[in-house]
Amino acid sequence: MSNNNDPLAIFREPSDIDWRSDEEATYDGLDQRVTSLEEAGTGDITELTTRVQVVETEVDRLVHRPVPALRARGAVVFTWDDGWDTHPQVAQWHADRGQKATFYLTTGLLGGAQHMPASAVADIFALGHEIGSHSVNHVSMTGLTAAQRQPEWDNSVATLDGLIGLSGQVRSYAYPLGDHSDVTDREAYLRYDRVALTGLAQGFIGSSTKAGNWLLRPDYEGFKHGRFPWNQQTHSQLMAILRDQVMANAVTLTTYAHQIGNPDTPTEEQVLEALDFCEANGIPCLTTAEALPGPKVVNGGFENDLVGWTVITAGAAATGTTVSVVDDAPATGLNGSKSLRIVSPNTTTSSDSVTVSQTVAVQGGRSFALSAQIRHEGTPTGTGKFSVRINEFDENGTSIPGRSVRGTASTSAWAQSTAWPGESTAGASYVGVLHPDTRLVQVALYVQEAAGTFYADHVYFGPTTYQTSTTARASLFG
């Protein structure tokens, strides 16, 4: 029953509102209610006019307002591997529902039996989907030498960029067969913003080295992530996860599938059921790049000049030092066209240094990986070196003693300066685990006691390990 003392009372009765399929709200009884409002007026034309205007304003707001905020708290990332001939249709199904997905394509299979033509890549991209790399030949990366892996990493990206017609679009990678190692991860993170693994249906790593967690917090910023194996046998579990986890919790679910109709992939009916469920319940369907932004370091490839970085000079380095971003060819097979250059002619003593750094907020006690591509020109003078460096600070910004570590020194060719778990750096074993009290980390490129011209590119700092909790997974960044 409406309250005539409240001009907006007619909008407080949800049963009177018809939410139409075109996501616009209408009020069927508007004319009747306005007439009732006029009849209930006091005779004061000003007051009556004001009350009618309030009603009309609220009706107009409702009529032109989209359906309220999404009901689901979580999101889902559907990924499709290999480039099968059913994938263009899958891409259209997603697009018809306003959804996005990621298609990890194996370029050597395009145009082959039961695989989509190369021309379909641009069509899928044009629908708003993400195109990711899944190698050239779909072989285990751990079974290849570094020289054999290089074209698998890079030729796939070059081919896909060419088919899309834009460079720099392929920033996600999925391991063929799920096989990976620390060595392949190091190579991958210098080329991509994120890599996808496989996953066990129960969502835990267990004893499998291939698997990763597929149910992540929305603020997860790690480099690697798992994917739920969606097939005819696991479809009912997927639907339960969407209903019980994604609808109710702020989590991101990532799935993967192959050729529709094969035993290791859902049927057409199952795919449409999942997509329709997401559409009906307001579950956002995102690309991998949208859902998992990747490493925390800003502008680690210096493609955006010095954005995100701070330059500090000490001692004699305050005179004559220049720090700039220059056009430069990256290490073989890596992305980008720029690098950092430090010209420091006066850093000859231990008190002379140049630091190019940024500070990252972290949670203490977490594992991490730190790396950068570095090199120098000619032969630097002095007994010091140029390398990547990490410094740890507590919540008050106080340096934590013994938690400053430098990576391996530069050489005349591009090489990786690293501080990885289990490696020895600067003569001390550094296991790659932050101090429990660490809250801030300074990631730096550091010249000390070495005069010369130095270059850096592809800086990475981020997580390396997973925890097994599906609902409260810890990440390096909180």
C-alpha positions as CSV (number, residue, x, y, z in Angstrom):
1,M,0.0,0.0,0.0
2,S,1.4,3.4,-1.0
3,N,2.0,6.2,1.5
4,N,0.6,9.4,0.0
5,N,2.8,11.4,2.4
6,D,5.9,10.0,0.6
7,P,6.0,10.9,-3.1
8,L,8.5,8.2,-3.7
9,A,6.5,5.5,-1.9
10,I,5.2,4.1,-5.2
11,F,8.8,3.1,-6.0
12,R,9.2,1.2,-2.7
13,E,6.9,-1.6,-3.9
14,P,9.2,-3.9,-6.0
15,S,6.2,-6.0,-7.2
16,D,5.1,-3.0,-9.3
17,I,8.4,-2.9,-11.2
18,D,8.9,-4.9,-14.4
19,W,12.5,-5.5,-15.2
20,R,12.5,-6.1,-18.9
21,S,14.9,-8.3,-20.8
22,D,16.5,-5.2,-22.4
23,E,17.8,-4.3,-19.0
24,E,15.6,-1.2,-18.7
25,A,13.1,-0.7,-15.8
26,T,9.6,0.5,-16.5
27,Y,6.7,1.3,-14.2
28,D,3.4,0.0,-15.6
29,G,1.1,1.9,-13.3
30,L,2.7,5.3,-13.8
31,D,-0.4,7.1,-15.1
32,Q,-2.7,5.7,-12.5
33,R,-0.3,6.5,-9.6
34,V,0.2,10.1,-10.8
35,T,-3.6,10.5,-11.0
36,S,-3.9,9.2,-7.4
37,L,-1.2,11.5,-6.3
38,E,-3.0,14.5,-7.8
39,E,-6.3,13.5,-6.2
40,A,-4.6,13.3,-2.9
41,G,-3.1,16.8,-3.1
42,T,-3.7,19.5,-0.6
43,G,-4.8,22.1,-3.1
44,D,-1.5,23.9,-2.9
45,I,-0.6,23.8,-6.6
46,T,3.1,24.5,-5.8
47,E,3.3,21.6,-3.4
48,L,1.4,19.3,-5.8
49,T,3.7,20.3,-8.8
50,T,6.8,19.6,-6.7
51,R,5.6,16.2,-5.7
52,V,4.7,15.3,-9.3
53,Q,8.1,16.5,-10.5
54,V,9.8,14.3,-7.9
55,V,7.8,11.3,-9.1
56,E,8.6,12.0,-12.8
57,T,12.3,12.5,-12.1
58,E,12.5,9.1,-10.3
59,V,10.5,7.4,-13.0
60,D,12.8,8.8,-15.7
61,R,15.9,7.6,-13.7
62,L,14.4,4.1,-13.4
63,V,13.4,3.9,-17.0
64,H,16.8,4.8,-18.3
65,R,18.9,3.0,-15.7
66,P,20.6,-0.3,-16.5
67,V,19.9,-3.3,-14.3
68,P,21.6,-2.8,-10.9
69,A,25.1,-3.9,-10.1
70,L,26.0,-7.5,-10.9
71,R,24.7,-10.0,-8.4
72,A,27.7,-12.3,-8.5
73,R,30.7,-11.4,-6.4
74,G,33.2,-13.3,-8.4
75,A,34.3,-13.6,-12.1
76,V,35.3,-16.4,-14.5
77,V,37.9,-16.7,-17.2
78,F,37.1,-19.2,-19.9
79,T,40.2,-20.2,-21.9
80,W,40.3,-22.4,-25.0
81,D,43.4,-24.2,-26.1
82,D,45.0,-25.2,-29.4
83,G,42.7,-23.4,-31.9
84,W,40.2,-26.1,-32.8
85,D,37.7,-25.6,-35.6
86,T,34.8,-25.2,-33.1
87,H,36.5,-22.2,-31.4
88,P,35.2,-19.5,-33.8
89,Q,31.7,-20.6,-32.9
90,V,32.6,-20.6,-29.2
91,A,34.0,-17.0,-29.6
92,Q,30.6,-16.0,-31.1
93,W,28.6,-17.6,-28.3
94,H,30.6,-15.6,-25.8
95,A,30.2,-12.4,-27.8
96,D,26.5,-12.9,-28.2
97,R,26.2,-12.8,-24.4
98,G,28.6,-9.9,-23.9
99,Q,31.3,-12.1,-22.6
100,K,35.0,-12.3,-23.3
101,A,37.4,-15.2,-23.3
102,T,41.0,-16.1,-24.0
103,F,42.0,-18.3,-26.9
104,Y,45.5,-19.9,-26.5
105,L,46.5,-20.8,-30.1
106,T,49.1,-23.2,-31.3
107,T,50.2,-21.6,-34.5
108,G,51.6,-24.7,-36.1
109,L,48.2,-26.3,-36.0
110,L,46.2,-23.5,-37.6
111,G,44.7,-24.6,-40.8
112,G,45.3,-28.3,-40.1
113,A,42.8,-31.1,-39.7
114,Q,40.0,-30.1,-37.3
115,H,41.7,-26.8,-36.5
116,M,40.5,-23.3,-37.4
117,P,42.0,-21.4,-40.3
118,A,44.6,-18.7,-39.6
119,S,42.2,-16.1,-40.9
120,A,39.9,-16.8,-37.9
121,V,42.4,-15.3,-35.5
122,A,41.7,-11.7,-36.5
123,D,37.9,-12.4,-36.4
124,I,38.1,-13.8,-32.8
125,F,40.3,-10.8,-31.7
126,A,37.8,-8.4,-33.3
127,L,35.0,-9.8,-31.1
128,G,36.9,-8.5,-28.1
129,H,38.6,-11.8,-27.0
130,E,42.2,-12.2,-26.0
131,I,44.7,-14.1,-28.2
132,G,47.4,-15.9,-26.2
133,S,50.3,-18.1,-27.3
134,H,50.3,-21.9,-26.9
135,S,53.6,-22.4,-28.7
136,V,54.2,-23.4,-32.3
137,N,54.2,-27.2,-32.2
138,H,52.5,-28.0,-28.9
139,V,55.5,-29.8,-27.4
140,S,56.7,-30.1,-23.8
141,M,58.9,-27.1,-23.1
142,T,60.8,-28.9,-20.5
143,G,61.9,-31.5,-23.0
144,L,63.6,-29.0,-25.2
145,T,66.9,-27.2,-25.0
146,A,67.0,-23.4,-24.6
147,A,67.8,-23.0,-28.3
148,Q,64.9,-25.2,-29.2
149,R,62.5,-23.4,-26.9
150,Q,63.3,-19.9,-28.3
151,P,61.3,-20.3,-31.6
152,E,58.5,-22.0,-29.7
153,W,58.2,-18.9,-27.5
154,D,58.8,-16.2,-30.0
155,N,57.7,-17.4,-33.5
156,S,54.3,-18.1,-32.1
157,V,54.0,-14.5,-30.9
158,A,55.3,-13.1,-34.1
159,T,52.8,-15.1,-36.1
160,L,49.8,-14.2,-33.9
161,D,50.7,-10.5,-33.9
162,G,50.9,-10.7,-37.7
163,L,47.5,-12.4,-38.0
164,I,45.9,-9.9,-35.6
165,G,47.5,-7.0,-37.5
166,L,48.8,-5.3,-34.3
167,S,52.1,-5.8,-32.4
168,G,52.3,-6.3,-28.7
169,Q,48.9,-7.9,-28.3
170,V,50.0,-11.4,-27.2
171,R,51.0,-11.1,-23.6
172,S,49.6,-14.3,-22.1
173,Y,51.0,-17.8,-22.5
174,A,49.7,-21.3,-21.7
175,Y,52.2,-24.2,-21.3
176,P,51.5,-27.1,-23.8
177,L,50.8,-30.2,-21.7
178,G,51.3,-28.1,-18.6
179,D,55.0,-29.0,-18.4
180,H,57.1,-26.2,-16.9
181,S,60.1,-25.7,-14.6
182,D,62.0,-22.8,-13.0
183,V,64.1,-22.6,-16.1
184,T,61.2,-22.3,-18.5
185,D,59.4,-19.9,-16.1
186,R,62.4,-17.6,-16.1
187,E,62.3,-17.5,-19.9
188,A,58.6,-17.1,-20.0
189,Y,58.3,-14.1,-17.7
190,L,60.8,-12.2,-19.8
191,R,58.4,-12.6,-22.7
192,Y,54.9,-12.5,-21.2
193,D,52.9,-10.8,-18.4
194,R,51.4,-14.1,-17.2
195,V,51.5,-17.9,-17.9
196,A,48.8,-20.4,-17.5
197,L,49.3,-23.9,-16.2
198,T,46.9,-26.8,-16.0
199,G,45.1,-27.7,-12.9
200,L,43.7,-30.6,-10.9
201,A,39.9,-30.8,-10.7
202,Q,39.9,-30.5,-6.9
203,G,41.8,-27.2,-7.1
204,F,45.0,-28.0,-5.3
205,I,48.5,-28.5,-6.5
206,G,49.0,-31.7,-4.6
207,S,52.1,-33.5,-5.9
208,S,51.7,-32.5,-9.5
209,T,54.3,-30.1,-10.9
210,K,52.0,-29.1,-13.7
211,A,49.1,-27.9,-11.7
212,G,48.2,-24.5,-10.3
213,N,45.4,-23.1,-8.3
214,W,42.5,-22.1,-10.5
215,L,40.4,-20.3,-7.9
216,L,42.1,-17.0,-7.1
217,R,41.4,-13.8,-5.1
218,P,40.6,-10.9,-7.5
219,D,43.7,-9.0,-6.3
220,Y,46.0,-11.8,-7.2
221,E,49.1,-10.4,-9.0
222,G,51.2,-13.5,-9.5
223,F,52.9,-14.5,-12.7
224,K,51.6,-18.1,-12.9
225,H,48.1,-19.5,-12.4
226,G,46.3,-22.7,-12.7
227,R,43.1,-23.6,-14.7
228,F,40.2,-25.8,-14.0
229,P,40.1,-28.8,-16.4
230,W,36.6,-28.4,-17.9
231,N,35.3,-31.6,-19.7
232,Q,32.3,-33.8,-19.8
233,Q,33.2,-35.5,-16.5
234,T,33.9,-32.3,-14.6
235,H,31.1,-30.2,-15.9
236,S,28.8,-30.8,-12.9
237,Q,31.7,-29.7,-10.6
238,L,32.2,-26.6,-12.7
239,M,28.5,-25.6,-12.4
240,A,28.7,-26.2,-8.6
241,I,31.8,-23.9,-8.4
242,L,30.0,-21.2,-10.4
243,R,26.9,-21.5,-8.2
244,D,28.5,-22.0,-4.7
245,Q,31.9,-20.2,-5.0
246,V,31.8,-17.6,-7.8
247,M,28.3,-16.3,-7.1
248,A,29.0,-16.0,-3.3
249,N,32.7,-15.0,-3.0
250,A,35.1,-12.5,-4.4
251,V,37.1,-15.0,-6.4
252,T,38.2,-15.5,-10.0
253,L,37.8,-18.9,-11.6
254,T,39.9,-19.8,-14.6
255,T,39.0,-22.8,-16.8
256,Y,40.4,-24.5,-19.9
257,A,38.9,-26.7,-22.6
258,H,39.8,-28.0,-26.0
259,Q,37.7,-29.3,-29.0
260,I,34.0,-29.3,-28.2
261,G,32.6,-32.8,-28.2
262,N,35.8,-34.7,-27.5
263,P,35.8,-36.6,-24.2
264,D,38.3,-34.2,-22.6
265,T,36.1,-31.2,-23.4
266,P,32.5,-30.3,-22.6
267,T,29.7,-30.9,-25.0
268,E,28.0,-28.1,-26.9
269,E,25.0,-28.3,-24.5
270,Q,27.3,-28.1,-21.5
271,V,29.2,-25.1,-22.9
272,L,25.9,-23.2,-23.5
273,E,24.6,-24.1,-20.1
274,A,27.7,-22.6,-18.4
275,L,27.6,-19.5,-20.6
276,D,23.9,-19.0,-20.1
277,F,24.3,-19.4,-16.3
278,C,27.0,-16.7,-16.2
279,E,24.8,-14.4,-18.3
280,A,21.7,-15.0,-16.3
281,N,23.4,-14.5,-12.9
282,G,25.6,-11.5,-13.8
283,I,28.9,-13.4,-13.6
284,P,31.6,-11.3,-15.5
285,C,33.4,-13.3,-18.1
286,L,36.8,-11.8,-18.6
287,T,40.0,-12.3,-20.5
288,T,43.0,-13.6,-18.7
289,A,44.7,-10.2,-19.1
290,E,41.7,-8.4,-17.6
291,A,41.4,-10.8,-14.6
292,L,45.1,-11.3,-13.9
293,P,47.1,-8.1,-14.4
294,G,50.4,-9.8,-13.8
295,P,53.6,-8.5,-12.0
296,K,53.5,-5.6,-9.7
297,V,56.5,-3.8,-11.1
298,V,55.4,-0.8,-13.3
299,N,56.9,-0.4,-16.7
300,G,59.5,-3.1,-16.2
301,G,60.4,-3.0,-19.9
302,F,60.8,0.8,-20.0
303,E,58.5,1.0,-23.0
304,N,56.8,4.0,-21.3
305,D,60.0,6.0,-20.6
306,L,60.8,6.3,-16.9
307,V,57.2,6.1,-15.6
308,G,57.2,4.4,-12.3
309,W,60.9,4.7,-11.7
310,T,62.9,7.0,-9.4
311,V,66.6,8.0,-10.0
312,I,68.9,8.6,-7.0
313,T,72.6,9.5,-7.3
314,A,75.1,9.4,-4.4
315,G,78.7,10.7,-4.1
316,A,80.5,11.6,-7.2
317,A,77.7,10.1,-9.3
318,A,75.7,13.3,-8.7
319,T,78.0,14.9,-11.3
320,G,78.0,13.8,-14.9
321,T,75.5,10.9,-14.6
322,T,72.7,10.7,-17.2
323,V,69.8,8.3,-16.9
324,S,67.5,7.9,-19.9
325,V,65.4,5.5,-21.9
326,V,66.7,4.8,-25.4
327,D,65.7,2.8,-28.5
328,D,67.4,-0.5,-28.2
329,A,67.0,-4.1,-29.4
330,P,66.1,-6.4,-26.5
331,A,67.8,-9.8,-25.8
332,T,67.1,-12.4,-28.5
333,G,63.4,-13.2,-28.7
334,L,62.2,-10.8,-26.1
335,N,59.5,-8.1,-26.6
336,G,59.9,-4.3,-26.7
337,S,62.1,-1.8,-28.4
338,K,63.5,0.3,-25.5
339,S,65.8,-0.1,-22.6
340,L,67.2,1.9,-19.7
341,R,70.6,3.5,-20.1
342,I,72.8,4.7,-17.3
343,V,75.9,6.7,-18.2
344,S,77.9,7.0,-15.0
345,P,81.5,8.2,-15.5
346,N,82.3,9.0,-11.9
347,T,81.1,6.0,-9.8
348,T,84.6,4.9,-9.0
349,T,84.5,4.5,-5.2
350,S,82.3,2.6,-2.7
351,S,80.4,5.9,-1.8
352,D,79.5,6.5,-5.5
353,S,76.3,4.9,-6.8
354,V,73.3,5.3,-9.1
355,T,70.0,3.7,-8.2
356,V,67.0,3.5,-10.5
357,S,64.2,2.0,-8.4
358,Q,60.6,1.6,-7.5
359,T,58.9,0.5,-4.2
360,V,56.4,-2.3,-4.0
361,A,54.0,-3.1,-1.2
362,V,54.2,-6.7,-0.1
363,Q,53.4,-9.2,2.6
364,G,56.3,-10.5,4.7
365,G,57.3,-14.1,4.6
366,R,56.3,-14.8,1.0
367,S,58.5,-16.3,-1.7
368,F,59.6,-14.2,-4.6
369,A,61.6,-14.0,-7.8
370,L,63.7,-11.0,-8.9
371,S,65.3,-10.6,-12.3
372,A,66.4,-8.1,-14.9
373,Q,68.1,-8.2,-18.3
374,I,71.3,-6.2,-18.1
375,R,74.5,-5.4,-20.0
376,H,77.3,-2.9,-20.2
377,E,79.1,-1.1,-23.1
378,G,82.8,-1.4,-23.5
379,T,84.8,-2.2,-20.3
380,P,83.6,-0.4,-17.1
381,T,86.3,0.8,-14.7
382,G,86.4,0.2,-11.0
383,T,86.0,-2.8,-8.8
384,G,82.2,-2.7,-8.4
385,K,79.4,-3.8,-10.7
386,F,76.0,-3.1,-12.2
387,S,73.2,-5.5,-11.2
388,V,69.6,-5.8,-10.0
389,R,69.1,-5.3,-6.2
390,I,66.4,-5.7,-3.6
391,N,66.1,-3.9,-0.3
392,E,63.4,-4.8,2.3
393,F,61.7,-2.4,4.7
394,D,59.3,-2.8,7.6
395,E,55.9,-1.0,8.0
396,N,57.7,2.1,9.2
397,G,59.9,2.3,6.2
398,T,63.0,1.2,8.2
399,S,65.5,-0.9,6.4
400,I,65.6,-4.5,7.7
401,P,69.3,-5.5,8.5
402,G,70.8,-8.1,6.3
403,R,68.0,-8.0,3.7
404,S,69.7,-6.1,0.9
405,V,70.8,-8.5,-1.9
406,R,72.4,-7.8,-5.3
407,G,72.1,-10.0,-8.3
408,T,74.7,-11.2,-10.8
409,A,76.9,-8.5,-12.5
410,S,76.4,-7.2,-16.0
411,T,78.5,-8.5,-19.0
412,S,79.0,-7.1,-22.5
413,A,75.9,-9.0,-23.8
414,W,72.4,-9.1,-22.5
415,A,72.2,-11.5,-19.6
416,Q,69.9,-12.2,-16.7
417,S,70.7,-10.7,-13.3
418,T,68.7,-12.8,-10.8
419,A,67.9,-13.4,-7.2
420,W,65.9,-16.6,-7.3
421,P,65.0,-19.1,-4.5
422,G,67.9,-21.4,-3.8
423,E,70.5,-19.3,-5.7
424,S,73.6,-17.7,-4.2
425,T,73.9,-14.0,-4.8
426,A,76.8,-11.7,-3.8
427,G,78.5,-14.6,-1.9
428,A,75.6,-15.3,0.4
429,S,72.8,-17.8,0.0
430,Y,69.5,-16.0,-0.5
431,V,66.5,-18.3,-0.5
432,G,64.0,-15.9,-2.0
433,V,61.7,-15.6,1.0
434,L,60.9,-12.1,2.4
435,H,61.5,-11.4,6.0
436,P,58.3,-11.8,8.1
437,D,58.4,-8.1,9.0
438,T,58.8,-6.9,5.4
439,R,56.1,-4.6,4.1
440,L,57.9,-2.7,1.4
441,V,60.4,-3.8,-1.2
442,Q,62.7,-1.6,-3.2
443,V,63.4,-3.1,-6.6
444,A,66.5,-1.4,-8.0
445,L,68.9,-1.3,-10.8
446,Y,72.2,-0.4,-9.1
447,V,75.6,0.9,-10.2
448,Q,78.3,1.1,-7.5
449,E,82.0,1.6,-7.7
450,A,81.9,0.9,-11.5
451,A,82.1,3.7,-14.1
452,G,80.7,3.2,-17.5
453,T,77.6,2.9,-19.6
454,F,75.0,0.3,-18.5
455,Y,71.7,-1.0,-19.9
456,A,68.7,-2.7,-18.3
457,D,65.4,-4.2,-19.5
458,H,62.6,-6.6,-18.5
459,V,62.6,-6.2,-14.8
460,Y,60.5,-8.7,-12.9
461,F,59.6,-9.0,-9.2
462,G,56.8,-11.4,-8.2
463,P,55.7,-14.6,-6.7
464,T,57.1,-18.0,-7.6
465,T,55.1,-20.5,-5.4
466,Y,51.5,-21.4,-4.7
467,Q,49.6,-22.2,-1.6
468,T,46.9,-24.9,-1.6
469,S,43.9,-22.9,-0.1
470,T,41.2,-22.5,-2.8
471,T,39.4,-19.7,-1.0
472,A,42.1,-17.7,0.8
473,R,45.1,-18.2,-1.3
474,A,48.1,-16.1,-0.3
475,S,49.9,-14.0,-2.8
476,L,53.2,-12.1,-2.5
477,F,51.3,-8.8,-2.7
478,G,48.7,-9.5,0.0
